[in-house]
Amino acid sequence: MCGICGYYLFNKEISTKNILEMNKAIQHRGPDDEGFWLLNQDKGKSFSGIDSTKKIKETFPILDNEKSHLALGFRRLSIVDLSENGHQPMTSTDENVIITFNGEIYNFKEIRIELEHFNYHFKSSSDTEVIVKAYEHWGNSMFEKLDGMFSICIVDLNQKKIIFGRDRMGLKPLFYSKNDDGLVWASEIKSLLKNEFVQPEINWNGVYTNFLFQTTLAPETCFKDIFSLEAGCLMILDLENHSIKEEKFWTLNSKINSEITEEQAVIKIDELLSKSVSEQLYADVPVTSMMSGGIDSTLITSKAKPFKNDVNAFTIQYKFAEDEVKNASLVAEKLEIKHHIKTVSDDEVLADLKENIQHFEEPYSSLEVLMNAAEFAQKSGFKVVLSGNGADELFAGYGHTLKLKKWFLLKNFNFVRNFILTKNPFSEKVKNYFSQDFMFDFFRQSQVGMKPLEAENIFKSDIFKTLNTDLTRFHLSETKNYQGYFEYDMKYSLSSHHVFRDDLSAMKYGVEFRYPYLSNELIDFVSTLPEKFRFNGIQNKPLLRKVAGNYLPKEVLNMPKKGFSFPLNYFIKNNERVQSFITENLESLKKRNFFNAEIIDQWKNGQTEVYDSVKIWQLVTFELWYQKYF
């Protein structure tokens, strides 16, 4: 788990001060080591940095102020093969293939054995070296074989190409900026902005989708000309003609297996989840499990115990989460494992509030308690944390999903919106509901961000006129059943939102989150199961509950669904410090003349429902984002 960055300028060389500053901006992602590689006059050379290990500094010269048109930077968080053999950028034996890699490949041992049969030899026990040799043997088709989380940059001097790849679910981020001068890339946008050819400018279309979906829909970001490489995609840069092309190496399987029985499905899911947990427990550093007290994370912990008898778990406790802590403790007691409970006080959450919000590179609609989890894991000596994230998307876990059948029925009456002429809040709420023409709209409604009419009202008219409010470019297959919603959940709720937040939260403290529910085999299997097994419109996660019934006490199985998030509305209503914080930032925002001040005041003073706090917080975090990056 690491951070990567780099640039390729088409027609000029620039000072390596750029790559040094880009790498420094993501120091938090890899505090254990750093490295650089430059290409000058068709000859590559490796360098160390100020934060490189002693042995690396003895091996490579320290990078100083040189000039280069192609540079790679790397920050290392040592998880597998802690020796310098895992140092990056890593080169092939002939030094014509150079890689920087952020992530973990869980099936790298299997791939290594396969390569050894082709007479490849290895000098390390790292997954990075396996990727290098796998690329040498299979080329770009290698990406299809990787089971894990990754963003990879490969410079191939033989083919005169740079290949970028991102894992199937987008668990590891990769951002890039392209213009007439060249291509710049990094694990985080804050690194891109340290390059002299990248200047921050607002992408209002990205801000618009962010307000509607609580996140900016990939490949867009809130920065103009900065993009997110989409999950399951490759981007290939030709070093000779400077052309860039993108291609998918994986798509979600939608071919349904109608022959399988529900009993067989439960047995297979149990088996695949066990395999995934066992693979993801592998590390040369301490591993723990994060339990919220719900089915997803407690099941992961239960499955981990047979493979790692000394596994332990921790739970973050905050206001109104007492039942979850109680259930997590119950499971820990049943498993006879060590269980840490970290109570997060109000003061702890608010202590670094501005800094934590600004660490995210776009506006946000909540307070991110996962930062507290990552900080606790780090201070407790854990670098790797197993997470239950992904189960809700994979197994129909969100409460809104249960309204799908009702929506299919009521959308036949969407014409009534044309007869709603009044402007009061109730009328607008009804009109919004009967404006959900596509599955995409139903999914948008579930994200509890701003409604389209609210977003239209909040923007100044001169800005709103520039927006592309036709979002059909983000539509997926739009099937008229649960499968369509499943696609949106996996691509936008998971890939664009949750794991993106997880990565920024965890890596701020040099911690790696792993996701056993998101293994290749498990996703491929579940996505082909009949809808009647996965979704019944009555109970969330019906199939996973059948698996969990063999492991978890009834108190956990019967607990209502609760998201792992902070009670934002409570703090906005009751905490004077938060209220002052909001007032201060909204007053600053109003002066920028981006949004209608009258509507801002109306929203701030007219909060009647729980989710009214979300749109207020989106505006506050926009202001903080703007302060930080502009």
Beta strands, then each sheet from edge to edge (+ up, - down):
strand 1: 2-9
strand 2: 14-15
strand 3: 33-40
strand 4: 43-48
strand 5: 67-68
strand 6: 70-76
strand 7: 90-91
strand 8: 97-105
strand 9: 148-156
strand 10: 161-166
strand 11: 175-178
strand 12: 182-186
strand 13: 226-228
strand 14: 233-238
strand 15: 244-248
strand 16: 287-290
strand 17: 313-317
strand 18: 339-343
strand 19: 384-386
strand 20: 512-514
sheet 1: 4+ 3- 6+ 1- 12+ 11- 13+
sheet 2: 2+ 5-
sheet 3: 7+ 8- 9+ 10- 14+ 15-
sheet 4: 18+ 17+ 16+ 19+ 20+
end
